[in-house]
Amino acid sequence: MVAKQRAFAQVDVFAETPYLGNPVAVVVEADGMSDESMQRLASWTNLSETTFILSPTHADADYRLRIFTPGGELPFAGHPTLGSAHAWLEHGGSPKNPGELIQECGVGLVALKRAQSDAGQSRLSFRAPETVKSGPLDADLLAEVVRELDVSESDVVAHQYVDNGPGWICVELASAKHVLEVEPKFEAGSQLMLGILGRYPEGSNAAYELRAFAPKVGVLEDPVTGSLNASVAQWLFRSGRTSGAYVASQGARLGRQGIIRLTADENGDVWVGGDTVTCISGQIAI
């Protein structure tokens, strides 16, 4: 097949300082691409996600998004949602309703809104989709998690299914310090999509430290993860363990400084926001 030149961007997401967040590769004009070519590019970029913006099939959507990891396709992911919206807008996308974007993806329609950070960078946020599974982890799964994290069950303060599409689960440890010290030992063929969470002392810049491990889709540790932060925030807000708004940090173990802003609005919806900045822009032949 003859390669076609398509608009392309690589966007850093959840980064108040460029190159310290989580990059997503975005093919802005992906109509006509095959599943195989999308997967091949995602494997080649070797980023946690590569996305493809297509014409919408739903009347209310501004665009349709497909999201691939090196190991397969995801129905939804957070930092690719923000980075792709940023690229779509930067390449001349015009939403049907000013100030709001509607993304069509594997979990349905996802609403986004945009603002500007104090530093003048684009700041986007998405409304967290509803979880498809919640509640405490099964005993056998919890035993697998603590074994592969190389911690003891007594180290786990709380645990929960927080699946909003990718299959996330989460365990909370006693502190952010403990989260940063964890050295997981994932078994070959591990199917976990796992977050670990720990609280910082009062007065810290962030309320929580979060890490995300996705061996199921070929991503050992993700630098900054919007979908996981979204469902974890729903868990924390709805259980009454936090309220209003908080800031989470992620990526320190990978040399990143991801900042995720979580807010519960008056309707009980959770919004996940962060800065976005284009670091690479041009054409890709595919």
BELZIRA-V504249 format. One record per pair of residues at least 6 apart in sequence whose ideal C-beta (glycine too) atoms are under 6 Angstrom apart, sorted by the first residue. I is the first residue (numbers start at 1). J is the second residue. If there is no record, write none. Layout:
BEGIN
i->{I | I}
j->{J | J}
END
This chain:
BEGIN
i->{3 | 3 | 5 | 5 | 6 | 6 | 6 | 7 | 7 | 7 | 8 | 8 | 8 | 9 | 9 | 9 | 9 | 10 | 10 | 10 | 10 | 11 | 11 | 11 | 11 | 11 | 11 | 12 | 12 | 12 | 12 | 12 | 13 | 13 | 13 | 13 | 13 | 13 | 14 | 14 | 14 | 14 | 14 | 14 | 14 | 15 | 15 | 16 | 16 | 18 | 18 | 20 | 20 | 21 | 21 | 22 | 22 | 22 | 23 | 24 | 24 | 24 | 24 | 25 | 25 | 25 | 26 | 26 | 26 | 27 | 28 | 28 | 28 | 30 | 30 | 30 | 31 | 31 | 38 | 38 | 39 | 41 | 41 | 42 | 42 | 42 | 43 | 46 | 48 | 48 | 49 | 49 | 49 | 49 | 50 | 51 | 51 | 51 | 51 | 52 | 53 | 53 | 53 | 54 | 56 | 56 | 56 | 58 | 60 | 61 | 61 | 62 | 62 | 62 | 62 | 63 | 64 | 65 | 65 | 65 | 67 | 67 | 67 | 69 | 69 | 69 | 70 | 71 | 71 | 72 | 74 | 75 | 75 | 75 | 76 | 76 | 76 | 76 | 76 | 77 | 78 | 78 | 78 | 78 | 79 | 79 | 81 | 82 | 82 | 83 | 85 | 85 | 85 | 86 | 86 | 95 | 100 | 101 | 102 | 102 | 103 | 107 | 107 | 110 | 111 | 112 | 112 | 113 | 114 | 115 | 116 | 117 | 117 | 121 | 121 | 122 | 123 | 123 | 124 | 125 | 125 | 125 | 126 | 127 | 127 | 128 | 128 | 128 | 128 | 129 | 131 | 131 | 131 | 132 | 133 | 133 | 134 | 135 | 136 | 137 | 137 | 142 | 145 | 146 | 148 | 148 | 149 | 149 | 150 | 155 | 156 | 157 | 157 | 158 | 159 | 160 | 160 | 161 | 162 | 162 | 162 | 162 | 162 | 164 | 164 | 166 | 166 | 167 | 168 | 168 | 168 | 168 | 169 | 170 | 170 | 170 | 171 | 172 | 173 | 173 | 175 | 176 | 176 | 176 | 178 | 179 | 179 | 179 | 179 | 186 | 190 | 191 | 192 | 193 | 193 | 194 | 195 | 195 | 196 | 197 | 197 | 198 | 199 | 200 | 206 | 206 | 206 | 207 | 207 | 208 | 209 | 210 | 210 | 212 | 212 | 212 | 213 | 214 | 223 | 223 | 223 | 224 | 224 | 224 | 226 | 229 | 229 | 229 | 230 | 233 | 233 | 234 | 236 | 237 | 245 | 246 | 247 | 248 | 250 | 251 | 260 | 261 | 263 | 264}
j->{285 | 286 | 283 | 285 | 27 | 29 | 284 | 28 | 29 | 91 | 27 | 282 | 284 | 26 | 87 | 278 | 281 | 23 | 25 | 279 | 280 | 24 | 83 | 86 | 87 | 276 | 278 | 18 | 21 | 23 | 277 | 279 | 21 | 22 | 79 | 82 | 83 | 276 | 21 | 22 | 224 | 258 | 259 | 260 | 274 | 21 | 275 | 259 | 275 | 277 | 279 | 256 | 257 | 224 | 258 | 79 | 223 | 224 | 47 | 49 | 79 | 80 | 83 | 45 | 47 | 50 | 51 | 84 | 87 | 52 | 53 | 87 | 91 | 52 | 53 | 54 | 54 | 55 | 52 | 68 | 68 | 50 | 286 | 50 | 68 | 70 | 70 | 70 | 219 | 222 | 67 | 69 | 77 | 80 | 68 | 65 | 67 | 80 | 84 | 66 | 63 | 84 | 88 | 64 | 63 | 64 | 104 | 104 | 102 | 102 | 104 | 95 | 96 | 101 | 102 | 88 | 104 | 84 | 103 | 105 | 74 | 77 | 80 | 217 | 218 | 219 | 218 | 217 | 218 | 217 | 166 | 106 | 107 | 165 | 105 | 106 | 107 | 165 | 227 | 227 | 226 | 227 | 230 | 272 | 224 | 226 | 126 | 124 | 276 | 276 | 101 | 112 | 124 | 122 | 276 | 101 | 113 | 112 | 109 | 111 | 110 | 129 | 165 | 126 | 127 | 124 | 126 | 125 | 124 | 123 | 123 | 123 | 275 | 275 | 277 | 276 | 273 | 275 | 276 | 271 | 272 | 273 | 272 | 269 | 271 | 230 | 234 | 270 | 272 | 164 | 163 | 164 | 231 | 163 | 161 | 163 | 161 | 161 | 159 | 159 | 169 | 159 | 171 | 153 | 184 | 186 | 182 | 184 | 185 | 173 | 171 | 172 | 174 | 172 | 171 | 170 | 235 | 169 | 168 | 170 | 231 | 232 | 235 | 227 | 231 | 193 | 227 | 193 | 193 | 195 | 228 | 231 | 194 | 195 | 197 | 232 | 196 | 197 | 179 | 198 | 198 | 198 | 200 | 209 | 198 | 196 | 198 | 209 | 211 | 215 | 215 | 216 | 215 | 214 | 216 | 213 | 212 | 228 | 211 | 208 | 210 | 209 | 208 | 206 | 247 | 248 | 249 | 246 | 247 | 248 | 249 | 248 | 250 | 222 | 225 | 228 | 221 | 222 | 251 | 254 | 256 | 250 | 251 | 258 | 272 | 248 | 260 | 272 | 272 | 262 | 270 | 270 | 242 | 264 | 263 | 262 | 261 | 260 | 258 | 258 | 274 | 273 | 271 | 270}
END
